[in-house]
Every structure is written in C-alpha cells, then in structure tokens.
Amino acid sequence: MNLFLRYIPLGLLVLLLFLMLRNRAYEVCPWFFAHVAFGVGADVARFVVDNNPHAYKATYWITEVGYCLLGILAMYEVFRVIIRYLVPRWWIRLIFPSVVIAGSCLSLARAHVVPSPVSGFPRFIVIGEIAARFVEVLAVLLTPFRLAQGRLSRLSQRYSWVGVRTQAL
C-alpha cells in the first residue's frame, strides 16, 4: 500500500504528459513540457531502483535537483505566456519574482517548523524542491481562470498539491 501511495503523483504526471502531447502543449510551453517529461522519467527511474538503497539514494538526489530547476523554469514560462493577456502595467512583471520569494519563504518556514531528516547538501535540495512545489501551486492559484489552459493547469495544480502533501509526510 505504501508503494502505491508513493507513486500516485507518477500516475498524475503520466496523465498530464498524455494530455500535453495530445494538445501539442510542447509548442507553447517547452520548458513546462520538459519538466513533466523529466518528472515521468525520474519517477520511473526511482521505481526501477526502488529495491537498491544506494542506487535509489543517488537517483533520488540527482533527480530532485532536476525537478527543482525545471520546475522554476516551467513556472516562469507559464507566467510569461499568461502575462501577455494581462493589462500592461509596470507591476505585472513583479508577480513571478513575488511568487518565487513567497514560495521560498514558505519552504524555509516549513524547514524551520519541521526539521528535515537529512542534513548537509541534501537538506538544501529538499528545501529548494519544496519551494519549487509551493511556487507551482501559487502560480496556478494566481492564474486567472479564464486564461488558464483548462484541464492542463488544473491537473498540474493537483499534481503539485499532491507532491507537496506527499513530501510533507
């Protein structure tokens, strides 16, 4: 049962990847597509090495760095696409940096309240990954509904929420 719960986000990612391929979303947001495709590949790699603790640990920490970087790039790309439809104001460009700062602050606050079981460099990877998840959730929540890409953005939001919840456990 625990294995099933750990891989629920993989099922959501595969569904999201399928919808993105079907709707050719890779043409509009290639970084977001790369993030989702990387996520599927990383989770499959983790599943393959699940029974080997040393290989799983190395795979986990390497893929977490990729998740973090591609997640931030993907959210920047989504914001850039959405900003085109908003009224041009000087403060519109401050939305994404504000979301990144808010996500980082939420992650640091969580790290202060719930100490990480890991230490050293992996601890910073965990904090960065949780910050990226918060940025994903905040970005989708702040997106005007009429501008969102329908099912894709709602599914992405649900995936990010499940990711934040499973990492919190």
C-alpha positions in Angstrom: 0.0 0.0 0.0 2.8 2.4 0.8 4.4 1.8 -2.6 1.0 2.6 -4.2 0.7 5.9 -2.3 4.3 6.9 -3.1 3.6 6.6 -6.9 0.2 8.4 -7.1 2.0 11.5 -8.4 3.5 9.4 -11.2 0.1 8.4 -12.5 -1.0 12.1 -12.5 2.2 13.0 -14.3 1.7 10.4 -17.0 -1.9 11.6 -17.5 -0.6 15.2 -17.7 2.1 14.2 -20.2 -0.5 12.4 -22.3 -2.8 15.5 -22.4 0.2 17.7 -23.2 1.2 15.5 -26.1 -2.4 15.3 -27.4 -2.9 19.0 -27.2 0.6 19.8 -28.5 1.4 21.9 -25.5 5.1 21.4 -26.0 4.9 24.0 -28.8 3.5 26.7 -26.4 5.5 25.9 -23.2 8.6 23.7 -24.0 10.1 24.1 -20.5 6.8 23.0 -18.8 6.7 20.0 -21.2 10.4 19.2 -20.3 9.5 19.4 -16.6 6.6 17.0 -16.9 8.6 14.6 -19.2 11.6 14.7 -16.8 9.2 14.0 -13.9 7.9 10.9 -15.6 11.4 9.7 -16.4 12.7 10.5 -12.9 9.8 8.7 -11.2 10.2 5.7 -13.4 14.0 5.6 -12.7 13.2 5.8 -9.0 10.7 3.0 -9.3 13.3 0.8 -11.1 15.9 1.2 -8.4 13.4 1.1 -5.5 14.9 -2.1 -4.1 18.5 -0.9 -4.1 19.0 1.6 -1.3 22.3 3.1 -2.6 21.1 3.4 -6.2 17.8 4.8 -5.1 19.5 7.5 -2.9 21.8 8.6 -5.7 18.9 8.6 -8.2 16.6 10.5 -5.8 19.0 13.4 -5.1 20.1 13.8 -8.7 16.5 13.9 -9.9 15.5 16.3 -7.1 17.9 18.9 -8.5 16.4 18.5 -12.0 12.9 18.8 -10.6 13.7 22.0 -8.8 15.4 23.7 -11.7 12.9 22.6 -14.4 10.0 23.5 -12.1 11.1 27.1 -11.7 11.8 27.4 -15.4 8.4 25.9 -16.2 6.5 28.3 -14.0 8.5 31.3 -15.4 7.5 30.2 -18.9 3.8 29.8 -17.9 3.8 33.2 -16.3 5.4 34.7 -19.4 2.7 33.2 -21.6 -0.1 34.4 -19.3 1.3 37.9 -18.8 0.7 38.6 -22.5 -3.0 38.6 -21.8 -3.0 40.9 -18.8 -3.3 44.7 -18.9 0.2 46.1 -19.4 1.2 47.6 -16.0 4.7 48.0 -14.6 3.9 45.8 -11.5 2.8 42.8 -13.6 6.4 41.8 -14.1 6.8 41.6 -10.3 4.3 38.8 -9.9 6.6 35.9 -10.7 9.5 37.1 -8.5 7.0 37.7 -5.7 5.7 34.1 -6.1 9.2 32.8 -6.0 10.0 34.8 -2.9 6.7 33.7 -1.2 7.3 30.0 -2.1 10.9 30.2 -0.8 9.7 31.8 2.4 7.0 29.2 2.9 9.6 26.5 2.3 12.1 28.0 4.8 9.3 28.4 7.3 8.3 24.7 6.9 12.0 23.7 7.2 12.2 25.6 10.5 9.0 24.1 11.9 9.5 20.5 10.6 13.2 19.6 10.7 14.4 17.6 7.8 15.6 14.0 8.5 18.6 14.7 6.1 21.5 17.1 6.7 24.1 18.8 4.6 23.6 19.5 0.9 20.6 17.2 0.5 18.7 19.3 3.1 19.1 22.3 0.8 17.8 20.3 -2.1 14.7 19.4 -0.1 14.1 23.0 0.8 14.6 24.0 -2.8 12.2 21.3 -4.0 9.5 22.2 -1.6 9.9 25.9 -2.6 9.5 24.9 -6.2 6.3 23.0 -5.4 4.9 26.0 -3.5 5.8 28.2 -6.5 3.9 25.8 -8.8 0.8 25.8 -6.6 0.9 29.6 -6.0 1.4 30.2 -9.7 -1.6 28.1 -10.8 -3.7 29.6 -8.0 -2.8 33.2 -9.1 -3.6 32.5 -12.7 -6.9 34.0 -13.8 -9.2 31.1 -14.5 -10.3 32.4 -18.0 -6.6 32.5 -19.0 -5.7 29.1 -17.7 -5.3 26.2 -20.1 -8.3 24.4 -18.7 -7.7 20.8 -17.7 -3.9 21.0 -18.1 -3.5 23.8 -15.5 -6.0 22.2 -13.1 -4.2 18.8 -13.4 -0.8 20.5 -12.9 -2.2 22.2 -9.8 -3.5 18.9 -8.4 -0.2 17.2 -9.1 1.7 20.0 -7.3 -0.6 19.8 -4.4 -0.2 16.0 -4.1 3.5 16.5 -4.4 3.6 19.0 -1.6 1.4 16.8 0.6 3.4 13.6 0.0 6.7 15.4 0.7 5.2 16.8 3.9 4.5 13.2 5.2 
